[in-house]
């Protein structure tokens, strides 16, 4: 499970990225609409529309914002790059949509909601290998699209008269006489999809009461109270309604996270936590018998592998820098699949992968994991009953070259990574899925990596 600090750091990057990309999107919109905005009362004083800023300067400003957005995007796992780039198509196409369709708000929704899809790979969840995660992401994304259309429909009511004169299309014009019925339908769709996302993600009562319940209350209040013919009232609900609904949803999600994090802590600190991985078989040369000693899973793992986890830091050659995830943009012939990995580093990782039947590259040590995913992976291996004498862990935090090198070596963007019998298995999300469906137990048993049964 993602640690609180990791979650806060990722959320902070998303907030910063949202601010930057919203600015870029507004600039692109104003560039496209520079000949339309002067004819609309609400937009005629925008910088480009009133002549305070030339289109050329606006393009430069937009370029710097896009570069800033790219810089933030590169702070996430490399997989996020492939999820983030397509959103630029939506950013650029929204201003055109209002010229050809009465439903440009749907294009806006596709644009504004894209972060719902990117949040999963940003936290190391592979959507393509996790059907449950993909279902949750798709439902959450679709819910956000419906929400965006809803509140922007209220926003569009402020400009109905000017839009008619300027020839601008909008959903508010198309459904001017049955707007509240459409808003109600969108609200039902949003909440239903929010519920589907929770079911797919295995959320508990805190999420459904906090997020879904608050959405029902705030959306219902907004649709009931908004006066669509009153420009100031529409603006008030547009400005504050999104904070009321969004705040409620966010608090519900935060409450669900805290509840699950607390339960996970109670579960792993329980005295009944499985001790199968905490068995060590010591040879007794005098009587040829074995004595079993029990301790905690983390401590037993640490006993056998802590020294090994430091060894690779010495075996990986110093003084070389493995290209980061941005290296493929430095030359036209370099691709994501053909990144550079030094022969020395590859040889060191080959040796590490071959050092034990079960090898885990993680953040921290088994005794003191430094991220939620690494901790969860250790717990999963403990539940499976992996023999500590057939296990080795390597701490990637001790060497930046190893940390990047193993990602290149495995062609996998996140840590931790598990190898069994020198074959790459996957990251934490893959381990959790295989643990739940029994595939991991079958694999470990086939490779004879489990603690022998007592006779």
C-alpha positions as CSV (number, residue, x, y, z in Angstrom):
1,X,0.0,0.0,0.0
2,X,1.3,3.5,-0.9
3,X,2.8,5.2,2.1
4,X,1.3,8.6,3.3
5,X,4.4,10.5,2.3
6,X,4.5,8.9,-1.2
7,X,0.8,9.7,-1.6
8,X,1.2,13.3,-0.6
9,X,4.3,13.8,-2.8
10,X,2.4,12.3,-5.8
11,X,-0.7,14.4,-5.1
12,X,1.5,17.5,-4.8
13,X,3.0,16.8,-8.3
14,X,-0.5,16.3,-9.7
15,X,-1.8,19.6,-8.2
16,X,1.2,21.5,-9.6
17,X,0.8,19.7,-13.0
18,X,-2.9,20.5,-13.1
19,X,-2.2,24.2,-12.5
20,X,0.4,24.4,-15.2
21,X,-1.6,22.4,-17.8
22,X,-4.8,24.4,-17.0
23,X,-2.8,27.6,-17.8
24,X,-1.6,26.1,-21.0
25,X,-5.1,24.9,-22.0
26,X,-6.5,28.4,-21.3
27,X,-3.8,30.0,-23.4
28,X,-4.5,27.6,-26.3
29,X,-8.2,28.3,-26.0
30,X,-7.7,32.1,-26.0
31,X,-5.5,31.8,-29.1
32,X,-8.1,29.9,-31.0
33,X,-10.9,32.2,-29.7
34,X,-9.1,35.5,-30.2
35,X,-11.5,36.6,-32.9
36,X,-14.6,35.4,-31.0
37,X,-13.9,36.6,-27.5
38,X,-14.2,40.3,-28.3
39,X,-17.9,39.6,-29.1
40,X,-18.8,38.0,-25.8
41,X,-19.3,40.3,-22.8
42,X,-17.6,38.0,-20.3
43,X,-14.5,37.3,-22.4
44,X,-13.9,40.6,-24.3
45,X,-11.3,41.8,-21.7
46,X,-9.1,38.7,-21.9
47,X,-5.4,39.7,-22.7
48,X,-5.3,38.5,-26.3
49,X,-8.9,39.7,-27.1
50,X,-8.3,43.2,-25.8
51,X,-4.8,43.4,-27.5
52,X,-2.7,43.5,-24.4
53,X,-0.9,40.4,-25.5
54,X,0.1,39.4,-29.1
55,X,-0.6,35.9,-30.4
56,X,3.2,35.4,-30.8
57,X,3.9,36.1,-27.2
58,X,1.0,33.9,-26.2
59,X,2.5,31.0,-28.1
60,X,5.9,31.5,-26.3
61,X,4.1,31.6,-23.0
62,X,2.2,28.4,-23.9
63,X,5.4,26.7,-24.9
64,X,7.1,27.4,-21.6
65,X,4.1,26.1,-19.7
66,X,4.1,22.9,-21.8
67,X,7.8,22.5,-21.1
68,X,7.1,22.9,-17.4
69,X,4.4,20.3,-17.7
70,X,6.7,17.9,-19.4
71,X,9.3,18.4,-16.7
72,X,6.8,17.4,-14.0
73,X,5.6,14.5,-16.1
74,X,9.1,13.1,-16.1
75,X,9.1,12.9,-12.3
76,X,6.6,10.1,-12.6
77,X,7.2,6.5,-13.7
78,X,8.0,6.4,-17.4
79,X,4.7,4.7,-18.2
80,X,3.0,8.0,-17.3
81,X,4.6,9.6,-20.3
82,X,2.6,7.5,-22.7
83,X,-0.6,8.3,-20.8
84,X,0.1,12.0,-20.6
85,X,1.0,12.8,-24.2
86,X,-2.4,11.9,-25.7
87,X,-4.1,14.5,-23.4
88,X,-2.5,17.3,-25.5
89,X,-4.8,16.3,-28.4
90,X,-7.8,17.0,-26.2
91,X,-6.3,20.3,-25.0
92,X,-5.8,21.5,-28.5
93,X,-9.2,20.2,-29.9
94,X,-11.6,21.7,-27.4
95,X,-11.6,25.2,-28.9
96,X,-12.4,23.7,-32.3
97,X,-15.2,21.5,-30.9
98,X,-17.3,24.6,-30.0
99,X,-17.3,25.5,-33.7
100,X,-18.7,22.2,-35.0
101,X,-20.8,20.6,-32.2
102,X,-23.3,21.5,-29.6
103,X,-21.5,19.4,-27.1
104,X,-17.9,20.8,-26.8
105,X,-18.3,20.3,-23.0
106,X,-17.7,16.6,-23.6
107,X,-14.4,17.3,-25.2
108,X,-13.6,19.5,-22.2
109,X,-14.5,16.7,-19.9
110,X,-12.2,14.3,-21.7
111,X,-9.4,16.9,-21.3
112,X,-9.9,17.9,-17.7
113,X,-10.5,14.4,-16.4
114,X,-7.4,12.8,-17.8
115,X,-5.6,12.9,-14.5
116,X,-8.0,10.2,-13.2
117,X,-6.3,7.8,-15.6
118,X,-2.8,8.9,-14.9
119,X,-3.1,8.5,-11.2
120,X,-2.9,4.7,-11.4
121,X,0.4,4.4,-13.3
122,X,1.8,7.3,-11.2
123,X,1.5,5.0,-8.2
124,X,2.9,2.0,-10.0
125,X,-0.3,0.3,-10.9
126,X,-0.2,-1.2,-14.4
127,X,-3.6,-0.7,-15.9
128,X,-3.0,-3.1,-18.8
129,X,-2.3,-6.1,-16.5
130,X,-4.8,-5.3,-13.8
131,X,-8.5,-5.6,-15.1
132,X,-9.8,-4.4,-11.7
133,X,-7.6,-1.3,-11.8
134,X,-8.5,-0.6,-15.4
135,X,-12.2,-0.9,-14.6
136,X,-11.8,1.5,-11.6
137,X,-9.8,4.0,-13.7
138,X,-12.3,3.9,-16.6
139,X,-15.3,4.4,-14.3
140,X,-13.6,7.2,-12.3
141,X,-12.5,8.9,-15.6
142,X,-16.0,8.7,-17.0
143,X,-17.5,10.0,-13.8
144,X,-15.2,13.0,-13.9
145,X,-16.2,13.6,-17.6
146,X,-19.9,13.7,-16.6
147,X,-19.1,16.0,-13.7
148,X,-17.2,18.4,-16.0
149,X,-20.1,18.5,-18.5
150,X,-22.5,19.2,-15.7
151,X,-20.7,22.2,-14.1
152,X,-19.6,23.6,-17.5
153,X,-23.2,23.5,-18.7
154,X,-24.1,25.9,-15.9
155,X,-21.1,28.0,-16.8
156,X,-22.3,28.1,-20.5
157,X,-25.6,29.6,-19.4
158,X,-23.8,32.8,-18.6
159,X,-23.0,33.3,-22.3
160,X,-26.1,32.1,-24.1
161,X,-27.1,35.5,-25.6
162,X,-23.6,36.3,-26.7
163,X,-23.0,32.8,-28.0
164,X,-26.1,33.0,-30.3
165,X,-24.8,36.3,-31.7
166,X,-21.2,35.0,-32.2
167,X,-22.3,31.6,-33.6
168,X,-20.7,29.6,-30.8
169,X,-22.2,26.2,-30.1
170,X,-22.8,24.8,-26.6
171,X,-24.8,22.3,-24.7
172,X,-26.6,25.1,-22.9
173,X,-28.0,26.4,-26.2
174,X,-29.0,22.9,-27.3
175,X,-30.9,22.2,-24.1
176,X,-31.8,25.7,-23.0
177,X,-35.4,24.6,-22.1
178,X,-34.7,21.3,-20.3
179,X,-31.3,22.1,-18.7
180,X,-32.2,20.9,-15.2
181,X,-33.4,17.5,-16.6
182,X,-30.0,17.1,-18.4
183,X,-28.1,18.2,-15.3
184,X,-30.0,15.7,-13.2
185,X,-29.2,12.9,-15.7
186,X,-25.5,13.9,-15.6
187,X,-25.5,13.9,-11.8
188,X,-27.0,10.4,-11.7
189,X,-24.4,9.2,-14.2
190,X,-21.6,10.8,-12.3
191,X,-22.5,9.3,-8.9
192,X,-23.3,5.9,-10.5
193,X,-19.9,5.7,-12.1
194,X,-18.3,6.9,-8.9
195,X,-19.9,4.0,-7.2
196,X,-18.7,1.6,-9.9
197,X,-15.1,2.9,-9.5
198,X,-15.4,2.2,-5.8
199,X,-16.7,-1.4,-6.3
200,X,-13.9,-2.1,-8.8
201,X,-11.3,-0.8,-6.4
202,X,-12.7,-2.7,-3.4
203,X,-13.5,0.5,-1.5
204,X,-15.3,0.3,1.8
205,X,-18.2,2.2,3.5
206,X,-16.1,5.4,4.1
207,X,-15.7,5.9,0.4
208,X,-19.3,5.3,-0.5
209,X,-20.7,7.4,2.3
210,X,-18.1,10.2,2.0
211,X,-17.5,10.4,-1.7
212,X,-20.7,9.1,-3.3
213,X,-22.9,10.5,-0.5
214,X,-21.5,14.0,-0.5
215,X,-21.7,14.0,-4.3
216,X,-25.4,13.2,-4.2
217,X,-26.0,15.9,-1.6
218,X,-24.0,18.7,-3.2
219,X,-25.0,18.0,-6.8
220,X,-28.7,17.8,-5.7
221,X,-28.4,21.1,-3.9
222,X,-26.7,22.8,-6.8
223,X,-29.3,21.7,-9.4
224,X,-32.1,22.6,-7.1
225,X,-30.8,26.1,-6.2
226,X,-29.1,27.4,-9.3
227,X,-31.0,30.1,-11.3
228,X,-30.0,29.5,-14.9
229,X,-31.3,32.9,-16.1
230,X,-29.3,34.8,-13.5
231,X,-25.7,35.2,-14.7
232,X,-24.3,36.1,-11.2
233,X,-26.0,33.1,-9.7
234,X,-24.7,30.7,-12.4
235,X,-21.2,32.1,-11.7
236,X,-21.5,31.5,-8.0
237,X,-22.5,27.9,-8.4
238,X,-19.9,27.3,-11.0
239,X,-17.2,28.8,-8.9
240,X,-18.2,27.2,-5.6
241,X,-20.2,24.1,-6.6
242,X,-17.1,22.4,-8.0
243,X,-15.3,22.9,-4.7
244,X,-18.2,21.6,-2.7
245,X,-18.6,18.5,-4.8
246,X,-14.9,17.9,-5.5
247,X,-14.0,18.6,-1.8
248,X,-16.6,16.0,-0.6
249,X,-15.3,13.4,-3.1
250,X,-11.7,14.1,-2.1
251,X,-12.4,13.9,1.6
252,X,-14.2,10.6,1.1
253,X,-11.3,9.2,-0.8
254,X,-8.8,10.5,1.8
255,X,-11.0,8.9,4.6
256,X,-11.0,5.6,2.7
257,X,-7.2,5.7,2.4
258,X,-6.8,6.4,6.1
259,X,-9.2,3.6,7.0
260,X,-7.5,1.1,4.8
261,X,-4.0,2.2,5.9
262,X,-5.0,1.8,9.5
263,X,-6.5,-1.7,8.9
264,X,-3.4,-2.7,7.0
265,X,-1.2,-1.6,10.0
266,X,-3.4,-3.5,12.4
267,X,-3.3,-6.6,10.2
268,X,0.5,-6.7,9.8
269,X,1.1,-5.9,13.5
270,X,-1.2,-8.7,14.6
271,X,0.4,-11.6,16.6
272,X,-1.3,-14.0,14.2
273,X,0.6,-12.6,11.2
274,X,1.9,-15.7,9.3
275,X,5.3,-16.8,10.4
276,X,5.9,-19.3,7.6
277,X,8.7,-17.4,6.1
278,X,10.3,-17.0,9.5
279,X,11.7,-20.5,9.7
280,X,15.4,-21.2,9.5
281,X,16.8,-24.7,9.2
282,X,20.2,-25.0,10.9
283,X,22.4,-28.0,10.3
284,X,23.5,-29.8,13.4
285,X,26.6,-31.7,12.5
286,X,26.7,-33.7,15.7
287,X,23.3,-35.5,15.4
288,X,22.3,-34.6,11.8
289,X,19.1,-33.1,13.0
290,X,17.4,-29.8,12.2
291,X,16.3,-27.2,14.6
292,X,13.6,-24.7,13.6
293,X,13.9,-21.1,14.9
294,X,11.1,-18.6,14.5
295,X,11.2,-14.9,14.4
296,X,9.4,-12.2,12.4
297,X,9.2,-12.5,8.6
298,X,11.1,-9.2,8.1
299,X,13.8,-10.1,10.6
300,X,14.4,-13.5,9.1
301,X,14.6,-12.1,5.6
302,X,17.0,-9.5,6.8
303,X,19.2,-12.1,8.5
304,X,19.8,-13.9,5.2
305,X,19.8,-11.0,2.7
306,X,20.8,-7.7,4.3
307,X,24.5,-8.2,3.5
308,X,23.6,-9.2,0.0
309,X,21.4,-6.1,-0.4
310,X,24.5,-4.0,0.1
311,X,26.7,-6.1,-2.1
312,X,25.4,-4.9,-5.4
313,X,26.1,-1.3,-4.4
314,X,29.8,-2.3,-4.4
315,X,29.6,-4.5,-7.5
316,X,27.9,-1.9,-9.7
317,X,30.8,0.3,-11.1
318,X,30.9,3.9,-10.0
319,X,31.5,6.9,-12.1
320,X,29.0,6.0,-14.8
321,X,25.5,7.5,-15.1
322,X,22.7,5.3,-16.6
323,X,20.4,7.5,-18.8
324,X,17.2,8.5,-17.0
325,X,13.7,7.9,-18.4
326,X,14.1,11.1,-20.5
327,X,17.0,9.6,-22.5
328,X,14.9,8.5,-25.4
329,X,14.1,12.1,-26.4
330,X,17.7,13.1,-26.9
331,X,18.1,11.6,-30.3
332,X,15.8,10.5,-33.1
333,X,17.1,6.9,-33.3
334,X,16.6,6.1,-29.6
335,X,13.4,4.5,-28.5
336,X,11.9,3.5,-25.2
337,X,12.6,-0.1,-25.8
338,X,16.3,0.5,-26.9
339,X,17.7,2.5,-24.0
340,X,21.3,2.3,-23.0
341,X,22.5,0.1,-20.2
342,X,26.2,-0.3,-19.5
343,X,27.7,-3.8,-19.9
344,X,29.2,-3.5,-16.4
345,X,25.8,-2.7,-14.8
346,X,24.1,-5.4,-16.8
347,X,26.6,-7.9,-15.7
348,X,26.2,-6.9,-12.0
349,X,22.4,-7.2,-12.3
350,X,22.8,-10.5,-14.0
351,X,24.8,-11.7,-11.0
352,X,22.2,-10.3,-8.6
353,X,19.3,-12.0,-10.4
354,X,21.2,-15.3,-10.3
355,X,22.2,-15.0,-6.6
356,X,19.1,-16.8,-5.3
357,X,16.0,-18.6,-6.5
358,X,13.9,-15.7,-5.3
359,X,15.3,-12.2,-5.7
360,X,13.5,-8.9,-4.8
361,X,14.8,-5.5,-5.8
362,X,13.2,-3.2,-3.3
363,X,13.4,0.2,-1.5
364,X,14.9,-0.4,1.8
365,X,15.6,-3.8,3.4
366,X,13.2,-6.6,4.4
367,X,13.5,-5.4,8.0
368,X,12.9,-1.8,7.2
369,X,11.1,-1.3,3.9
370,X,11.1,2.3,2.7
371,X,7.9,2.3,0.6
372,X,4.5,0.7,0.9
373,X,4.9,-1.3,-2.3
374,X,8.1,-2.9,-1.0
375,X,6.6,-3.6,2.4
376,X,3.6,-5.2,0.7
377,X,5.8,-7.4,-1.5
378,X,7.7,-8.7,1.6
379,X,4.4,-9.4,3.3
380,X,3.1,-11.3,0.3
381,X,6.3,-13.5,0.1
382,X,5.9,-14.1,3.8
383,X,2.3,-15.2,3.4
384,X,3.4,-17.5,0.6
385,X,6.0,-19.2,2.8
386,X,9.1,-18.5,0.8
387,X,12.2,-20.2,2.3
388,X,14.5,-17.5,3.6
389,X,17.5,-19.5,2.5
390,X,16.3,-19.3,-1.0
391,X,15.6,-15.5,-0.9
392,X,17.8,-12.4,-1.4
393,X,16.8,-8.7,-1.4
394,X,18.7,-5.8,-2.9
395,X,18.2,-2.3,-1.7
396,X,18.0,0.0,-4.7
397,X,18.2,3.1,-2.5
398,X,21.9,2.5,-1.8
399,X,22.9,3.1,-5.4
400,X,21.1,5.4,-7.9
401,X,22.7,3.5,-10.8
402,X,21.2,0.3,-9.6
403,X,17.8,2.0,-9.1
404,X,17.6,3.2,-12.7
405,X,19.5,0.2,-14.1
406,X,17.1,-2.4,-12.8
407,X,14.3,-0.5,-14.5
408,X,16.1,-0.6,-17.8
409,X,17.1,-4.2,-17.3
410,X,13.6,-5.4,-16.6
411,X,11.9,-2.9,-18.9
412,X,9.6,-2.2,-15.9
413,X,9.1,1.4,-14.6
414,X,8.7,0.9,-10.9
415,X,10.2,-0.7,-7.8
416,X,9.9,-3.3,-6.3
417,X,10.6,-6.0,-8.8
418,X,10.6,-9.8,-8.2
419,X,12.6,-12.4,-10.0
420,X,12.0,-16.2,-9.5
421,X,14.5,-18.6,-11.0
422,X,16.1,-15.7,-12.9
423,X,12.8,-14.9,-14.6
424,X,11.1,-11.5,-14.1
425,X,7.7,-11.9,-12.5
426,X,6.6,-8.3,-12.0
427,X,6.0,-5.4,-9.6
428,X,3.9,-5.2,-6.5
429,X,0.6,-5.0,-8.4
430,X,1.4,-8.2,-10.3
431,X,2.4,-9.9,-7.1
432,X,-0.9,-8.9,-5.4
433,X,-2.9,-10.2,-8.4
434,X,-1.0,-13.5,-8.6
435,X,-1.2,-13.9,-4.8
436,X,-5.0,-13.5,-4.9
437,X,-5.6,-15.8,-7.8
438,X,-3.2,-18.5,-6.7
439,X,-0.7,-18.2,-9.5
440,X,2.1,-17.0,-7.3
441,X,1.8,-20.0,-4.9
442,X,1.8,-22.4,-7.9
443,X,4.9,-20.7,-9.4
444,X,6.9,-20.7,-6.1
445,X,5.9,-24.4,-5.4
446,X,7.0,-25.4,-9.0
447,X,10.4,-23.7,-8.4
448,X,10.8,-25.4,-5.0
449,X,11.3,-22.1,-3.2
450,X,8.9,-22.7,-0.2
451,X,9.8,-23.8,3.3
452,X,9.8,-27.6,3.4
453,X,6.8,-29.1,5.1
454,X,7.4,-30.6,8.6
455,X,7.6,-34.3,8.7
